[in-house]
Amino acid sequence: MLAVKAKDFVILIGVLMIVIMLIIPLPGPMLDFLIIVNILIAIMILLVAMNAKEALDFSVFPSLLLIVTLFRLGLNVSTTRSILSNGYGGEVIATFGDFVIGGNVLVGFVVFLILVIIQFVVITKGAERVSEVSARFTLDAMPGKQMAIDADLNSGLIDDKEAQIRRRKIQGEADFYGSMDGASKFVKGDAIAGIIIVTINLIFGIIIGAVQMGLPVGEAFEKFSLMTIGDGLVSQIPALLISTATGIIVTRAVSDGNLGEDVVDQLGQNPTLFYIAGSIVFLLGFVSPSLLPITAIIAGTAFFGAYTMRRNIRQAVEEPIMEEETATGPTESVVSLLQIDSIEFEFGYGLIPLADESQGGDLLDRVVMIRRQLALELGFILPTVRIRDHLQLSPNAYRIKVKGNVVAEGELLLDHYLAMSPGIDDPEVFGIETTEPAFGLPALWIDEETRTRAEMSGYTVVDPPSVVATHLTETLKKHASELLGREETKQLVEHLKETHPVLVEDVTPSVLSIGEIQKVLRHLLKEHVSIRNLPLLFETMADYGKVTKDSEILGEYCRQGLARQLTDQVSPPDGPLYVVTLGGQTEQLIQDAVQKTEFGNYLALDPDQARDVIERAGEQLSLFERYGASAVILCSPTIRLFVRQLLERYYPDVPVLAYNELLSSVEVKSIGVI
């Protein structure tokens, strides 16, 4: 905190010093000190600009350019006051003026004018134009760059953190070039002000010297011309350095090296060109024999540089090839093939418009919304979905992969709509018979003309992108437990540790490892139980983790802690909760079939008995259709897990709850007994 305040204090003092220079006369030694500081700042800015790898590495440059320009103009005001008042502007100005003039005032004026012309006409004008064009093109390219970032994020090429960094960089580039477009006007105005100030100093200096000081006109001209030109030079040389830095910054392309490295590397890519250039220079020496020694030295230097570059290039190529062939080459070509994406969405070429934004496709945006929705529902962030076309699929087909395995697939007709019957079919609504991929309902692919009729008849009509989004959402929910790995679990623990550090310390690593916590959470997700209430789950694991390490038993304890959540999940908004219960004989049968081993507990039920229980469960679950309610099975806590294991293959979407997982305030009505 103190360091930040010190930096702010330095900048504040600098700005106040500029104001002081405009108002209060400064003595000669102080002017000498500030002029040298001005030159030092200009040199530092030029060196930083040359060593920047990209423009944003020197993002403070527009603001710094304004401050330095005002500082230099403040110095001009102070030196002008000193020259016109005392006929003396300090030792630095006198030294510069005497050195450049060298006894000839006209030569000094010519040198000063050349410096101003170079800065104003060449460097400043060019930098101003480049800044304007760069700002315009950067702003025009922003939407395309943002879309490219979103596409890379949705396809899995980058993660959320990298996407945020790239978005900030794009915004920074737009702000930088927009600021540079305005800041370059200060440089242009500074050059014009330099010419005007020199003219005023010279004219009024001669008048003051002749009228007020009583000097002859020639002596006044000689005295004030030396000071004026010296003052102009000490102002224009730093201004020229900063103008050059401005041109370097706005013309700098993104690179891995600084300006010096890029110039040497890129000019030295083809040593043959140095041989040709050196030969041409050497032949020029024969035009005038007196020039031959000079051209021979220059040509020899070019030949030596070309020979050195060729040797370095040969070494740089040969050594990595040998090392790559013996060590890393074959391995790297194979390692990339071993990568498996957590979630993949592949589609035939006929479905490319779904993901192509230029054709109106919004699949990428839908995937982003799906991940956000599932993060709220499941309690953890799903891995990035990699989206790509696959030539081996039929044109209208798509498939969803989890951990490299196909878990769902379907077909779409992009120019049709999917219509699902309300229960009573309308004979005038006809189309291509199909099955809704997410829930397996019978449906029809209908055209645009039939859509209105279907909607009026109560059909549920869905467009193809929504069909895909629903299918992908339900598939990811179903396989959420497979997507929660140790890395994702560790991220959840680290996130919880920020707000509940003591709770996390009570659980891991002393009580449960990350792997054991992962198994408990996966046990919950497998039955579509959200793990968003992570603090409550950790409190339960902290209480019972010292008693047992069995992830399934810990998962059952966690379910009991989530009783309110489970109740809300199955209870209808109004009316009683209809359930099917297990008879005492069936519960005892399952209880007796549980085998306990050191590796965990499992159900060892006789196949005929198991088939009988499953058939009776099917009969009872069919009763829910009469009540228009969702099926729920209720049983005792000790066998809930094993009942679920027995029925999940045949009734995967039917929740199995224990009595203590329902709140006492819920009205429960049993409509059947297994």
C-alpha positions as CSV (number, residue, x, y, z in Angstrom):
1,M,0.0,0.0,0.0
2,L,2.9,2.4,0.8
3,A,4.5,1.6,-2.5
4,V,1.4,2.5,-4.4
5,K,1.0,5.8,-2.5
6,A,4.7,6.6,-3.2
7,K,4.2,6.1,-7.0
8,D,1.0,8.3,-6.9
9,F,2.9,10.9,-5.0
10,V,5.7,11.1,-7.6
11,I,3.3,11.6,-10.4
12,L,1.4,14.2,-8.4
13,I,4.6,16.2,-7.7
14,G,5.5,16.0,-11.4
15,V,2.2,17.5,-12.5
16,L,2.5,20.2,-9.8
17,M,6.0,21.0,-11.0
18,I,4.6,21.7,-14.5
19,V,2.2,24.2,-13.1
20,I,5.0,25.8,-11.1
21,M,7.1,26.2,-14.2
22,L,4.3,28.0,-15.9
23,I,4.0,30.6,-13.1
24,I,7.2,30.9,-11.1
25,P,10.5,31.9,-12.7
26,L,13.2,29.2,-12.2
27,P,16.9,29.8,-11.7
28,G,19.5,28.7,-14.3
29,P,20.8,25.6,-12.3
30,M,17.2,24.4,-11.9
31,L,16.5,24.8,-15.6
32,D,19.7,22.9,-16.4
33,F,18.6,20.0,-14.1
34,L,15.0,19.9,-15.6
35,I,16.3,19.9,-19.2
36,I,18.6,17.0,-18.5
37,V,15.7,15.2,-16.8
38,N,13.6,15.8,-19.9
39,I,16.3,14.3,-22.1
40,L,16.6,11.3,-19.8
41,I,12.8,10.7,-19.8
42,A,12.7,10.8,-23.6
43,I,15.5,8.3,-23.9
44,M,13.9,5.9,-21.4
45,I,10.5,6.2,-23.3
46,L,12.3,5.4,-26.6
47,L,14.1,2.3,-25.1
48,V,10.9,1.0,-23.5
49,A,9.0,1.4,-26.8
50,M,11.8,-0.5,-28.7
51,N,11.7,-3.4,-26.2
52,A,7.9,-3.8,-26.1
53,K,6.8,-7.0,-27.7
54,E,3.3,-5.6,-28.4
55,A,1.6,-2.2,-28.0
56,L,-0.3,-3.2,-24.8
57,D,3.1,-3.8,-23.0
58,F,3.3,0.0,-22.9
59,S,-0.4,0.8,-22.5
60,V,0.3,3.8,-20.3
61,F,2.1,5.5,-23.2
62,P,-0.9,7.8,-24.4
63,S,-1.2,9.3,-20.9
64,L,2.5,9.5,-20.4
65,L,2.8,11.2,-23.8
66,L,0.5,14.0,-22.6
67,I,2.3,14.5,-19.3
68,V,5.8,14.6,-21.0
69,T,4.5,17.0,-23.7
70,L,3.1,19.4,-21.1
71,F,6.4,19.1,-19.1
72,R,8.4,20.0,-22.2
73,L,6.1,23.0,-23.0
74,G,6.4,24.1,-19.4
75,L,10.2,24.0,-19.8
76,N,9.8,26.1,-22.9
77,V,7.8,28.7,-21.0
78,S,10.4,28.8,-18.2
79,T,13.4,29.0,-20.6
80,T,11.7,31.7,-22.7
81,R,11.1,33.8,-19.5
82,S,14.7,33.4,-18.5
83,I,16.1,34.2,-22.0
84,L,14.0,37.3,-22.5
85,S,14.5,38.5,-18.9
86,N,18.2,37.9,-18.4
87,G,19.5,37.0,-21.8
88,Y,20.6,33.7,-20.4
89,G,18.8,30.3,-20.3
90,G,21.2,28.2,-18.4
91,E,24.4,26.3,-19.1
92,V,22.8,23.5,-21.1
93,I,21.1,25.8,-23.5
94,A,24.2,27.9,-24.0
95,T,26.3,24.7,-24.6
96,F,23.8,23.3,-27.2
97,G,23.6,26.6,-29.0
98,D,27.3,27.2,-29.1
99,F,28.0,23.6,-30.3
100,V,25.4,23.6,-33.1
101,I,25.9,27.2,-34.3
102,G,29.7,26.9,-34.3
103,G,30.1,30.5,-35.2
104,N,27.5,30.4,-38.0
105,V,24.0,31.4,-37.0
106,L,22.5,30.4,-40.3
107,V,23.8,26.8,-40.0
108,G,22.3,26.6,-36.6
109,F,18.9,27.7,-37.9
110,V,19.1,25.2,-40.8
111,V,19.9,22.3,-38.4
112,F,17.0,23.3,-36.1
113,L,14.6,23.6,-39.0
114,I,15.6,20.2,-40.4
115,L,14.9,18.6,-37.0
116,V,11.5,20.2,-36.8
117,I,10.7,19.2,-40.4
118,I,11.7,15.6,-39.7
119,Q,9.6,15.4,-36.6
120,F,6.6,17.3,-38.0
121,V,6.4,16.1,-41.6
122,V,7.8,12.6,-41.4
123,I,7.5,11.0,-38.0
124,T,4.6,12.8,-36.4
125,K,2.4,12.9,-39.5
126,G,3.0,9.2,-40.1
127,A,2.4,8.2,-36.5
128,E,-0.8,10.2,-36.5
129,R,-2.1,8.4,-39.6
130,V,-1.1,5.0,-38.4
131,S,-2.8,5.6,-35.0
132,E,-6.0,6.7,-36.8
133,V,-6.1,3.7,-39.1
134,S,-5.2,1.3,-36.2
135,A,-8.0,2.6,-34.0
136,R,-10.5,2.3,-36.8
137,F,-9.5,-1.3,-37.8
138,T,-9.2,-2.4,-34.1
139,L,-12.8,-1.2,-33.4
140,D,-14.1,-2.8,-36.6
141,A,-12.5,-6.1,-35.8
142,M,-13.7,-6.3,-32.2
143,P,-17.0,-8.1,-32.9
144,G,-15.2,-10.8,-35.0
145,K,-12.6,-11.3,-32.4
146,Q,-15.2,-11.6,-29.7
147,M,-17.0,-14.2,-31.8
148,A,-13.8,-16.1,-32.3
149,I,-13.2,-16.2,-28.6
150,D,-16.7,-17.5,-27.9
151,A,-16.2,-20.2,-30.6
152,D,-12.9,-21.3,-29.1
153,L,-14.4,-21.4,-25.7
154,N,-17.4,-23.5,-26.7
155,S,-15.2,-25.9,-28.8
156,G,-12.9,-26.5,-25.8
157,L,-9.8,-24.9,-27.3
158,I,-9.5,-22.5,-24.4
159,D,-11.0,-22.3,-20.9
160,D,-13.0,-19.6,-19.2
161,K,-9.9,-17.9,-17.7
162,E,-8.1,-17.7,-21.0
163,A,-11.3,-16.3,-22.7
164,Q,-11.5,-13.6,-20.0
165,I,-7.8,-12.7,-20.6
166,R,-8.3,-12.5,-24.4
167,R,-11.4,-10.4,-24.0
168,R,-9.6,-7.9,-21.7
169,K,-6.8,-7.8,-24.3
170,I,-9.1,-6.9,-27.1
171,Q,-10.8,-4.2,-25.0
172,G,-7.3,-2.9,-24.1
173,E,-6.2,-2.7,-27.7
174,A,-9.3,-0.8,-28.7
175,D,-8.8,1.7,-25.8
176,F,-5.1,2.0,-26.5
177,Y,-5.3,2.8,-30.2
178,G,-8.2,5.1,-29.6
179,S,-6.1,7.0,-27.0
180,M,-3.1,7.0,-29.3
181,D,-5.2,8.5,-32.0
182,G,-5.9,11.5,-29.8
183,A,-2.5,11.6,-28.1
184,S,-0.7,11.8,-31.4
185,K,-2.4,15.2,-31.9
186,F,-0.4,16.5,-28.9
187,V,2.9,15.5,-30.6
188,K,1.8,17.4,-33.8
189,G,0.9,20.4,-31.8
190,D,4.1,20.3,-29.8
191,A,6.1,20.5,-33.1
192,I,4.2,23.5,-34.2
193,A,4.5,25.2,-30.8
194,G,8.3,24.6,-31.0
195,I,8.6,26.6,-34.2
196,I,6.4,29.5,-32.8
197,I,8.4,29.6,-29.6
198,V,11.7,29.9,-31.3
199,T,10.4,32.6,-33.6
200,I,9.1,34.6,-30.6
201,N,12.3,34.2,-28.7
202,L,14.4,35.4,-31.5
203,I,12.3,38.4,-32.5
204,F,11.5,39.7,-29.0
205,G,15.0,38.8,-27.9
206,I,16.5,41.2,-30.5
207,I,14.0,43.9,-29.5
208,I,14.7,43.5,-25.8
209,G,18.4,43.4,-26.3
210,A,18.5,46.5,-28.5
211,V,15.9,48.6,-26.6
212,Q,16.0,47.6,-23.0
213,M,19.6,46.3,-22.6
214,G,21.1,49.0,-25.0
215,L,23.0,46.4,-27.0
216,P,23.9,47.0,-30.7
217,V,21.5,45.1,-33.0
218,G,24.2,42.8,-34.3
219,E,25.4,41.8,-30.8
220,A,21.7,41.4,-29.6
221,F,21.1,39.1,-32.6
222,E,24.2,37.1,-31.9
223,K,23.4,36.7,-28.2
224,F,19.8,35.8,-28.4
225,S,20.1,33.7,-31.5
226,L,22.6,31.4,-29.6
227,M,20.2,31.1,-26.7
228,T,17.1,30.7,-28.9
229,I,18.6,27.9,-31.1
230,G,20.0,26.2,-28.0
231,D,16.6,26.3,-26.3
232,G,14.9,25.0,-29.5
233,L,17.4,22.1,-29.7
234,V,17.1,21.0,-26.1
235,S,13.3,20.9,-26.6
236,Q,13.2,19.3,-30.1
237,I,15.7,16.5,-29.5
238,P,13.6,14.9,-26.7
239,A,10.5,15.7,-28.7
240,L,12.1,13.9,-31.7
241,L,12.9,10.9,-29.5
242,I,9.3,10.7,-28.2
243,S,7.9,11.1,-31.6
244,T,10.0,8.2,-32.8
245,A,8.8,6.1,-29.8
246,T,5.2,7.0,-30.8
247,G,5.8,5.7,-34.4
248,I,7.5,2.5,-33.1
249,I,4.6,1.8,-30.7
250,V,1.7,2.3,-33.2
251,T,3.5,0.4,-36.0
252,R,4.5,-2.5,-33.7
253,A,3.1,-5.9,-34.6
254,V,2.6,-8.6,-32.0
255,S,5.8,-10.6,-31.6
256,D,7.7,-12.9,-29.1
257,G,10.8,-10.6,-29.2
258,N,11.6,-6.9,-28.9
259,L,12.3,-4.6,-31.9
260,G,16.1,-5.3,-31.9
261,E,15.6,-9.1,-31.8
262,D,13.0,-9.0,-34.6
263,V,15.1,-6.7,-36.8
264,V,18.2,-9.0,-36.5
265,D,16.2,-12.2,-36.9
266,Q,14.1,-11.2,-39.8
267,L,16.8,-9.4,-41.8
268,G,19.1,-12.4,-41.2
269,Q,16.7,-15.0,-42.5
270,N,18.3,-15.0,-46.0
271,P,22.1,-14.5,-45.8
272,T,22.4,-14.7,-49.6
273,L,20.9,-11.2,-49.8
274,F,23.8,-9.8,-47.7
275,Y,26.2,-11.4,-50.2
276,I,24.4,-9.7,-53.1
277,A,24.2,-6.3,-51.3
278,G,27.9,-6.5,-50.3
279,S,28.9,-7.3,-53.9
280,I,27.0,-4.3,-55.3
281,V,28.6,-2.0,-52.7
282,F,32.1,-3.4,-53.6
283,L,31.5,-2.7,-57.3
284,L,30.6,0.9,-56.5
285,G,34.1,1.4,-55.3
286,F,35.5,1.0,-58.9
287,V,33.4,4.0,-60.0
288,S,35.8,6.3,-58.0
289,P,39.1,4.7,-56.9
290,S,39.1,7.0,-53.8
291,L,36.0,5.3,-52.5
292,L,37.4,1.8,-52.9
293,P,38.8,1.4,-49.4
294,I,35.5,2.5,-47.8
295,T,33.3,0.3,-50.0
296,A,35.7,-2.6,-49.5
297,I,35.4,-2.3,-45.7
298,I,31.6,-2.1,-45.8
299,A,31.3,-5.0,-48.3
300,G,33.7,-7.1,-46.2
301,T,31.5,-6.5,-43.2
302,A,28.4,-7.6,-45.1
303,F,30.2,-10.8,-46.3
304,F,31.3,-11.6,-42.8
305,G,27.8,-11.0,-41.5
306,A,26.3,-13.3,-44.2
307,Y,28.8,-16.0,-43.4
308,T,28.1,-15.8,-39.7
309,M,24.3,-15.9,-40.2
310,R,24.5,-18.9,-42.6
311,R,26.6,-20.8,-40.0
312,N,24.2,-20.0,-37.2
313,I,21.2,-21.1,-39.2
314,R,22.9,-24.4,-40.1
315,Q,23.7,-25.1,-36.4
316,A,20.2,-24.1,-35.3
317,V,18.6,-26.5,-37.8
318,E,20.9,-29.5,-37.4
319,E,21.1,-29.7,-33.6
320,P,17.3,-29.7,-32.9
321,I,16.7,-32.3,-35.6
322,M,19.2,-34.8,-34.0
323,E,17.8,-34.1,-30.6
324,E,14.2,-34.4,-31.8
325,E,14.8,-37.7,-33.6
326,T,16.4,-39.3,-30.6
327,A,14.2,-38.0,-27.8
328,T,11.0,-36.1,-28.2
329,G,10.0,-36.2,-31.9
330,P,8.3,-39.6,-32.1
331,T,6.8,-39.2,-28.6
332,E,5.2,-35.8,-29.2
333,S,3.5,-37.1,-32.4
334,V,1.8,-39.9,-30.4
335,V,1.0,-38.0,-27.2
336,S,-1.4,-35.7,-28.9
337,L,-3.5,-38.7,-30.0
338,L,-4.0,-39.9,-26.4
339,Q,-6.0,-36.8,-25.4
340,I,-9.7,-37.6,-24.7
341,D,-12.2,-34.7,-24.3
342,S,-14.7,-35.0,-21.5
343,I,-17.7,-34.0,-23.6
344,E,-17.9,-34.0,-27.4
345,F,-20.7,-33.1,-29.7
346,E,-20.1,-34.4,-33.3
347,F,-22.4,-33.8,-36.2
348,G,-22.7,-34.5,-40.0
349,Y,-22.0,-31.9,-42.6
350,G,-25.7,-31.3,-43.1
351,L,-26.0,-29.9,-39.6
352,I,-23.1,-27.4,-39.9
353,P,-25.6,-24.4,-40.1
354,L,-26.5,-25.2,-36.4
355,A,-23.0,-24.1,-35.3
356,D,-22.2,-21.6,-38.1
357,E,-23.1,-18.1,-36.8
358,S,-22.8,-16.7,-40.3
359,Q,-25.8,-18.9,-41.3
360,G,-27.8,-18.0,-38.2
361,G,-26.7,-20.9,-36.0
362,D,-26.7,-20.3,-32.3
363,L,-25.6,-23.7,-31.0
364,L,-22.5,-22.2,-29.4
365,D,-24.5,-19.7,-27.4
366,R,-26.9,-22.5,-26.4
367,V,-24.1,-24.6,-25.1
368,V,-22.9,-21.8,-23.0
369,M,-26.4,-21.4,-21.5
370,I,-26.6,-25.2,-20.9
371,R,-23.4,-25.2,-18.9
372,R,-24.6,-22.3,-16.8
373,Q,-28.0,-23.9,-16.2
374,L,-26.4,-27.3,-15.2
375,A,-24.0,-25.5,-12.9
376,L,-26.9,-24.2,-11.0
377,E,-28.8,-27.5,-11.1
378,L,-26.0,-29.9,-10.4
379,G,-23.7,-27.8,-8.3
380,F,-20.5,-28.0,-10.3
381,I,-19.1,-26.7,-13.6
382,L,-19.2,-29.2,-16.4
383,P,-16.1,-29.5,-18.6
384,T,-16.1,-27.6,-21.9
385,V,-18.1,-29.1,-24.7
386,R,-16.0,-29.7,-27.8
387,I,-18.1,-29.2,-30.9
388,R,-17.0,-30.4,-34.3
389,D,-18.2,-31.9,-37.6
390,H,-17.5,-35.5,-38.4
391,L,-17.4,-36.7,-42.0
392,Q,-18.1,-40.4,-41.1
393,L,-21.6,-39.5,-39.8
394,S,-24.6,-39.3,-42.0
395,P,-25.3,-35.7,-43.0
396,N,-28.2,-35.1,-40.6
397,A,-26.9,-37.3,-37.7
398,Y,-25.2,-36.2,-34.5
399,R,-23.9,-37.9,-31.4
400,I,-22.8,-37.0,-27.9
401,K,-19.7,-38.5,-26.4
402,V,-18.7,-38.6,-22.7
403,K,-15.0,-39.6,-22.0
404,G,-14.6,-40.7,-25.6
405,N,-17.7,-43.1,-25.6
406,V,-20.9,-42.5,-27.5
407,V,-23.7,-42.1,-24.9
408,A,-26.5,-40.6,-27.1
409,E,-27.2,-39.9,-30.8
410,G,-30.0,-38.7,-33.0
411,E,-31.0,-37.2,-36.4
412,L,-32.4,-33.8,-37.3
413,L,-34.2,-32.3,-40.3
414,L,-33.2,-28.6,-40.3
415,D,-36.0,-27.6,-42.6
416,H,-38.7,-29.3,-40.4
417,Y,-40.1,-29.0,-36.8
418,L,-40.4,-31.8,-34.3
419,A,-44.1,-32.1,-33.2
420,M,-45.2,-34.2,-30.2
421,S,-48.8,-35.3,-29.8
422,P,-50.8,-34.1,-26.8
423,G,-52.4,-37.6,-26.6
424,I,-55.1,-37.2,-29.1
425,D,-53.7,-37.2,-32.7
426,D,-55.0,-34.8,-35.3
427,P,-55.4,-36.6,-38.7
428,E,-54.6,-33.4,-40.5
429,V,-51.2,-33.2,-38.8
430,F,-48.9,-35.6,-40.7
431,G,-45.2,-35.8,-41.2
432,I,-42.2,-38.1,-40.9
433,E,-42.5,-40.4,-37.9
434,T,-39.6,-40.3,-35.5
435,T,-38.8,-40.5,-31.8
436,E,-38.0,-37.5,-29.6
437,P,-34.3,-38.1,-28.7
438,A,-34.2,-36.8,-25.1
439,F,-37.2,-38.6,-23.6
440,G,-38.0,-41.2,-26.2
441,L,-41.5,-39.9,-27.0
442,P,-43.2,-40.6,-30.4
443,A,-43.1,-37.6,-32.6
444,L,-43.4,-36.3,-36.2
445,W,-41.1,-34.1,-38.3
446,I,-43.5,-31.6,-39.9
447,D,-42.9,-28.8,-42.4
448,E,-43.5,-25.1,-42.0
449,E,-47.0,-25.3,-43.5
450,T,-48.2,-27.9,-41.0
451,R,-46.7,-26.1,-38.0
452,T,-49.6,-23.7,-37.4
453,R,-52.1,-26.5,-37.6
454,A,-50.1,-28.7,-35.1
455,E,-49.9,-25.8,-32.6
456,M,-53.6,-25.2,-32.8
457,S,-54.2,-28.9,-32.1
458,G,-52.2,-28.8,-29.0
459,Y,-49.0,-30.4,-30.3
460,T,-45.7,-29.4,-28.7
461,V,-43.7,-28.0,-31.7
462,V,-39.9,-27.6,-31.3
463,D,-37.3,-26.3,-33.7
464,P,-34.2,-28.4,-34.4
465,P,-31.7,-26.3,-32.3
466,S,-34.0,-26.7,-29.3
467,V,-34.2,-30.4,-29.9
468,V,-30.4,-30.7,-29.8
469,A,-30.2,-28.4,-26.7
470,T,-32.7,-30.4,-24.8
471,H,-31.1,-33.7,-25.8
472,L,-27.6,-32.5,-24.8
473,T,-28.9,-31.1,-21.5
474,E,-30.7,-34.3,-20.5
475,T,-27.7,-36.4,-21.5
476,L,-25.2,-34.4,-19.5
477,K,-27.6,-34.6,-16.5
478,K,-27.7,-38.4,-16.8
479,H,-23.9,-38.7,-17.0
480,A,-23.0,-35.9,-14.6
481,S,-21.5,-38.4,-12.1
482,E,-19.0,-39.6,-14.8
483,L,-17.9,-36.0,-15.5
484,L,-17.0,-35.2,-11.9
485,G,-13.3,-36.2,-11.7
486,R,-10.7,-35.5,-9.0
487,E,-9.6,-32.3,-10.7
488,E,-13.2,-31.0,-10.6
489,T,-13.6,-32.1,-7.0
490,K,-10.4,-30.3,-6.0
491,Q,-11.7,-27.1,-7.6
492,L,-14.9,-27.4,-5.6
493,V,-13.0,-28.0,-2.4
494,E,-10.7,-25.0,-3.1
495,H,-13.7,-22.8,-3.9
496,L,-15.4,-23.9,-0.6
497,K,-12.2,-23.2,1.3
498,E,-12.4,-19.5,0.4
499,T,-15.7,-19.1,2.4
500,H,-15.5,-22.1,4.8
501,P,-11.9,-22.8,5.6
502,V,-12.5,-24.5,9.0
503,L,-15.1,-26.8,7.5
504,V,-12.7,-27.9,4.8
505,E,-9.9,-28.5,7.2
506,D,-12.2,-30.8,9.3
507,V,-12.8,-33.0,6.3
508,T,-9.7,-33.1,4.1
509,P,-7.1,-34.3,4.1
510,S,-7.2,-35.8,7.7
511,V,-10.6,-37.4,7.5
512,L,-11.2,-38.0,3.8
513,S,-9.0,-37.7,0.7
514,I,-10.0,-35.9,-2.5
515,G,-10.7,-39.2,-4.1
516,E,-13.0,-40.3,-1.3
517,I,-14.9,-37.0,-1.4
518,Q,-15.3,-37.4,-5.2
519,K,-16.9,-40.9,-4.7
520,V,-19.4,-39.5,-2.2
521,L,-20.3,-36.6,-4.6
522,R,-20.6,-39.0,-7.6
523,H,-22.9,-41.2,-5.5
524,L,-25.3,-38.3,-5.1
525,L,-25.0,-37.1,-8.8
526,K,-25.7,-40.6,-10.0
527,E,-29.2,-40.3,-8.6
528,H,-29.6,-36.7,-9.9
529,V,-29.1,-35.1,-6.5
530,S,-27.6,-31.7,-6.7
531,I,-24.3,-31.1,-4.8
532,R,-24.7,-27.3,-4.8
533,N,-25.2,-27.2,-1.0
534,L,-21.6,-28.2,-0.5
535,P,-21.2,-26.8,3.0
536,L,-24.0,-29.0,4.3
537,L,-22.5,-32.1,2.5
538,F,-19.1,-31.3,4.1
539,E,-20.6,-31.0,7.5
540,T,-22.2,-34.4,7.1
541,M,-18.9,-35.9,5.9
542,A,-17.1,-34.3,8.8
543,D,-19.5,-35.9,11.3
544,Y,-19.6,-39.4,9.8
545,G,-16.3,-39.5,7.9
546,K,-14.5,-40.6,11.1
547,V,-17.0,-43.5,11.5
548,T,-16.8,-45.0,8.0
549,K,-14.9,-44.5,4.8
550,D,-17.5,-46.3,2.7
551,S,-18.6,-43.7,0.0
552,E,-22.0,-45.2,-0.4
553,I,-22.8,-45.1,3.3
554,L,-21.5,-41.6,3.5
555,G,-23.6,-40.7,0.5
556,E,-26.7,-42.1,2.3
557,Y,-25.9,-39.9,5.3
558,C,-25.6,-36.9,3.0
559,R,-29.0,-37.7,1.5
560,Q,-30.5,-37.6,4.9
561,G,-28.9,-34.2,5.5
562,L,-30.4,-33.0,2.2
563,A,-34.0,-34.1,3.2
564,R,-35.5,-30.7,2.5
565,Q,-33.9,-30.6,-1.0
566,L,-35.0,-34.1,-1.8
567,T,-38.5,-33.4,-0.6
568,D,-38.7,-30.3,-2.8
569,Q,-37.4,-32.3,-5.7
570,V,-40.2,-34.9,-5.7
571,S,-43.1,-33.1,-4.1
572,P,-45.8,-31.6,-6.4
573,P,-46.4,-27.8,-5.9
574,D,-50.0,-28.6,-4.7
575,G,-51.6,-31.8,-3.4
576,P,-50.2,-34.9,-1.8
577,L,-47.1,-36.8,-2.7
578,Y,-48.2,-40.2,-4.2
579,V,-45.7,-43.1,-3.5
580,V,-45.4,-46.8,-3.8
581,T,-44.0,-48.5,-0.7
582,L,-42.2,-51.8,-0.1
583,G,-44.1,-54.5,1.8
584,G,-42.6,-55.9,5.0
585,Q,-41.9,-59.3,3.5
586,T,-40.1,-57.7,0.5
587,E,-38.0,-55.4,2.7
588,Q,-37.0,-58.4,4.9
589,L,-36.1,-60.4,1.7
590,I,-33.8,-57.6,0.5
591,Q,-32.4,-57.1,4.0
592,D,-31.4,-60.8,4.3
593,A,-29.8,-60.8,0.8
594,V,-27.3,-58.0,1.7
595,Q,-23.8,-59.4,1.9
596,K,-21.3,-57.4,4.0
597,T,-17.6,-57.7,3.1
598,E,-14.4,-55.8,3.8
599,F,-14.7,-54.3,0.3
600,G,-18.2,-53.0,0.8
601,N,-21.8,-54.3,0.9
602,Y,-23.7,-55.7,-2.1
603,L,-27.0,-57.3,-2.8
604,A,-26.9,-61.0,-3.5
605,L,-30.6,-61.7,-4.3
606,D,-31.6,-64.9,-6.0
607,P,-32.3,-64.2,-9.7
608,D,-35.9,-65.6,-9.6
609,Q,-36.6,-63.5,-6.5
610,A,-35.0,-60.4,-8.1
611,R,-37.1,-60.9,-11.2
612,D,-40.3,-61.2,-9.1
613,V,-39.6,-58.0,-7.2
614,I,-38.9,-56.1,-10.5
615,E,-42.1,-57.3,-12.1
616,R,-44.2,-56.4,-9.0
617,A,-42.5,-53.0,-9.0
618,G,-43.5,-52.5,-12.6
619,E,-47.1,-53.4,-11.8
620,Q,-47.3,-50.9,-9.0
621,L,-45.5,-48.1,-10.8
622,S,-48.1,-48.3,-13.6
623,L,-50.7,-47.0,-11.1
624,F,-49.2,-43.5,-11.2
625,E,-50.7,-42.9,-14.6
626,R,-54.2,-42.9,-13.0
627,Y,-53.2,-40.0,-10.7
628,G,-51.2,-38.1,-13.3
629,A,-48.2,-38.0,-10.9
630,S,-44.5,-38.9,-11.1
631,A,-43.5,-42.3,-9.8
632,V,-41.8,-42.4,-6.4
633,I,-40.8,-45.5,-4.4
634,L,-40.5,-45.2,-0.6
635,C,-38.7,-47.7,1.7
636,S,-36.8,-48.0,4.9
637,P,-33.3,-46.3,5.2
638,T,-31.4,-49.5,5.7
639,I,-32.2,-51.0,2.3
640,R,-32.9,-47.8,0.2
641,L,-29.5,-48.1,-1.5
642,F,-30.0,-51.8,-2.4
643,V,-33.5,-51.2,-3.7
644,R,-32.1,-48.5,-6.0
645,Q,-29.4,-50.8,-7.2
646,L,-32.0,-53.5,-8.0
647,L,-34.3,-51.3,-9.9
648,E,-32.1,-48.7,-11.6
649,R,-31.4,-50.8,-14.7
650,Y,-35.2,-51.1,-15.4
651,Y,-36.5,-47.8,-13.9
652,P,-33.5,-45.4,-14.0
653,D,-35.6,-42.2,-13.7
654,V,-37.8,-43.4,-10.8
655,P,-36.5,-41.9,-7.5
656,V,-36.2,-44.2,-4.5
657,L,-36.4,-42.4,-1.2
658,A,-36.0,-43.5,2.4
659,Y,-38.6,-42.5,5.0
660,N,-36.2,-40.1,6.8
661,E,-35.4,-38.3,3.5
662,L,-38.9,-36.8,3.4
663,L,-40.0,-33.9,5.7
664,S,-42.7,-34.6,8.2
665,S,-44.7,-31.7,6.9
666,V,-45.3,-33.4,3.5
667,E,-48.6,-35.2,3.0
668,V,-47.8,-38.7,1.6
669,K,-50.3,-41.1,0.1
670,S,-49.4,-44.7,-0.7
671,I,-51.2,-45.9,-3.8
672,G,-49.5,-49.4,-3.9
673,V,-47.3,-51.8,-2.1
674,I,-44.6,-54.0,-3.7
